[in-house]
């Protein structure tokens, strides 16, 4: 679940319903992302706000190692269940605004599929940039 307003935990109350109802992204989108960024096997991706893991699965399917930082405890648990088949995916239940990674600059990409608008506009760009080399 993404951050930035009092509504940020709304979907956390119904994680399975949210997962079933959430829009899936077309394969062409992910193919284009891979083409533009080099996303593929061995790419390290930080995903703030993965919710139930819809986009996370697409990143993992393309060979990325994903660290997904989810604010909502119920959505984080749902994401862990939904992504259990992907060994290179770690779901961390924490606030993206305060989470400290094992090392700053440790990720090749920061990908936020549907949550960027929920993030704090005063800090989200700087925070994302700190995770990149």
C-alpha positions in Angstrom: 0.0 0.0 0.0 1.3 3.4 -0.9 1.8 6.3 1.5 0.9 9.9 1.7 -2.6 10.4 3.0 -5.1 9.2 5.7 -6.5 6.9 3.0 -3.2 5.1 2.6 -4.3 2.0 4.6 -7.7 1.7 2.9 -6.8 -1.3 0.8 -4.9 -2.9 3.7 -8.3 -3.7 5.2 -9.3 -5.9 2.2 -6.0 -7.3 0.7 -7.5 -10.3 -1.1 -10.3 -8.4 -2.6 -7.9 -5.7 -3.7 -5.7 -8.3 -5.3 -8.6 -9.8 -7.3 -9.9 -6.4 -8.4 -6.6 -4.7 -9.2 -5.9 -3.8 -12.8 -3.2 -5.9 -14.4 -0.7 -4.2 -16.6 -0.2 -5.2 -20.2 2.9 -7.2 -21.1 4.0 -4.5 -23.6 4.4 -2.1 -20.7 6.9 -4.4 -18.9 8.6 -5.2 -22.2 9.1 -1.5 -22.8 10.4 -1.0 -19.3 12.9 -3.7 -19.8 14.0 -2.2 -23.2 14.5 1.3 -21.7 16.1 0.4 -18.4 17.8 -2.9 -19.0 15.5 -4.7 -16.6 16.3 -8.4 -16.6 18.1 -11.2 -14.9 20.3 -9.8 -12.1 18.6 -6.3 -12.0 18.0 -5.2 -8.4 14.7 -3.4 -8.0 13.3 -1.5 -5.1 9.5 -1.3 -5.3 7.8 1.1 -2.9 4.1 0.3 -2.4 3.8 -3.1 -4.0 0.3 -3.7 -2.4 -0.5 -7.4 -3.1 2.3 -7.9 -5.6 0.7 -7.6 -9.0 3.6 -5.5 -10.5 6.2 -7.3 -8.4 5.4 -10.5 -10.1 5.9 -9.0 -13.5 9.3 -7.7 -12.4 10.3 -11.1 -11.0 9.1 -12.8 -14.1 11.7 -10.8 -16.0 14.5 -12.0 -13.8 14.8 -9.1 -11.4 15.6 -9.4 -7.7 12.9 -7.3 -6.0 12.7 -5.7 -2.6 9.2 -4.6 -2.1 8.5 -2.2 0.8 4.8 -2.3 1.8 3.3 -0.1 4.5 0.2 -2.2 5.2 0.7 -5.3 7.2 -2.2 -7.2 5.6 -1.1 -6.3 2.1 2.5 -7.2 2.9 1.3 -10.6 4.1 -0.8 -11.0 1.0 2.1 -10.1 -1.2 4.3 -12.7 0.5 1.7 -15.3 -0.2 1.1 -14.2 -3.8 4.9 -14.0 -4.5 6.0 -17.2 -2.6 7.0 -18.8 -5.9 9.6 -16.1 -6.6 12.7 -16.7 -4.4 14.3 -13.4 -5.5 11.5 -11.3 -4.0 11.6 -10.0 -0.5 8.5 -8.2 0.9 9.4 -5.8 3.8 6.5 -4.4 5.9 7.6 -0.8 6.6 7.1 2.8 5.6 9.1 3.7 2.5 9.6 7.1 4.0 11.5 5.7 7.0 12.8 2.3 5.8 16.6 2.0 5.8 18.0 -0.4 3.3 21.0 -2.7 4.0 23.0 -0.2 1.9 22.1 3.1 0.3 22.6 3.1 -3.5 22.0 -0.7 -3.6 19.3 -0.8 -6.3 19.5 -0.5 -10.1 15.9 0.6 -10.4 13.1 2.1 -8.3 9.7 1.1 -9.7 6.4 2.3 -8.3 3.6 0.9 -10.5 0.4 2.5 -9.0 1.4 4.3 -5.9 3.6 7.3 -6.7 0.7 9.7 -6.4 0.2 8.6 -2.8 3.8 9.3 -1.8 4.9 12.5 -0.1 5.7 15.0 -2.9 8.2 16.8 -0.7 10.5 13.8 -0.2 9.6 11.0 -2.7 12.0 11.9 -5.5 15.0 12.5 -3.1 14.2 9.3 -1.2 14.0 7.2 -4.4 17.2 8.7 -5.7 19.1 7.8 -2.6 18.4 4.1 -3.3 20.1 4.3 -6.7 23.9 4.2 -7.4 
